[in-house]
């Protein structure tokens, strides 16, 4: 190690050479992107449930069908 003007320089190693170091702006952008992706996935699920009648729960219809079937016995 060489010490020059209160700065320690390790033999050829710099923190920016490491792949683990991220810029704060990049990290913030990546986090924003992940949050947006989560929101979009939630909205897609909501639309799928709303516009796809085969997967939409119908508790009232199910109850009335059951009641009608019971009366027919």
C-alpha positions as CSV (number, residue, x, y, z in Angstrom):
1,X,0.0,0.0,0.0
2,X,1.1,3.5,-0.8
3,X,-0.1,6.5,1.2
4,X,-0.2,9.7,-0.7
5,X,-1.7,12.9,0.7
6,X,-4.0,11.1,3.1
7,X,-5.3,8.8,0.4
8,X,-4.7,5.1,0.6
9,X,-4.2,3.5,-2.8
10,X,-4.2,-0.3,-2.9
11,X,-2.2,-1.9,-5.6
12,X,-4.3,-1.4,-8.7
13,X,-7.7,-2.0,-7.0
14,X,-10.3,0.7,-7.2
15,X,-13.8,0.5,-5.8
16,X,-15.3,1.3,-9.2
17,X,-13.6,-1.8,-10.6
18,X,-15.8,-4.0,-8.5
19,X,-19.1,-5.2,-10.1
20,X,-20.8,-4.9,-6.7
21,X,-20.6,-1.1,-6.6
22,X,-23.7,0.7,-8.0
23,X,-24.3,4.3,-8.6
24,X,-27.1,5.7,-6.4
25,X,-28.9,7.0,-9.5
26,X,-28.8,3.6,-11.2
27,X,-30.0,1.9,-8.0
28,X,-32.9,4.4,-7.6
29,X,-33.9,3.9,-11.3
30,X,-33.8,0.2,-10.9
31,X,-35.9,0.3,-7.8
32,X,-38.5,2.6,-9.5
33,X,-38.6,0.2,-12.5
34,X,-39.3,-2.7,-10.2
35,X,-42.1,-0.9,-8.5
36,X,-43.6,0.1,-11.8
37,X,-43.4,-3.6,-13.0
38,X,-45.2,-4.7,-9.8
39,X,-48.0,-2.1,-10.4
40,X,-48.4,-3.1,-14.0
41,X,-48.6,-6.8,-13.0
42,X,-51.3,-5.9,-10.4
43,X,-53.3,-3.9,-13.0
44,X,-53.0,-6.8,-15.5
45,X,-54.4,-9.2,-12.9
46,X,-57.2,-6.9,-12.0
47,X,-58.2,-6.5,-15.7
48,X,-58.0,-10.2,-16.3
49,X,-60.3,-10.9,-13.3
50,X,-62.7,-8.2,-14.4
51,X,-63.0,-9.1,-18.1
52,X,-62.6,-12.9,-18.0
53,X,-65.9,-14.2,-16.8
54,X,-64.7,-17.8,-16.5
55,X,-62.4,-16.9,-13.6
56,X,-64.6,-14.3,-12.1
57,X,-66.1,-15.5,-8.7
58,X,-69.9,-15.6,-8.7
59,X,-71.0,-16.4,-5.1
60,X,-74.6,-15.1,-5.5
61,X,-75.2,-17.1,-8.8
62,X,-73.7,-20.2,-7.2
63,X,-76.0,-19.8,-4.2
64,X,-79.1,-19.3,-6.3
65,X,-78.3,-22.3,-8.5
66,X,-77.8,-24.5,-5.4
67,X,-81.1,-23.3,-4.0
68,X,-82.9,-23.9,-7.2
69,X,-81.4,-27.4,-7.5
70,X,-82.5,-28.1,-4.0
71,X,-86.1,-27.1,-4.7
72,X,-86.2,-29.4,-7.7
73,X,-85.5,-32.5,-5.6
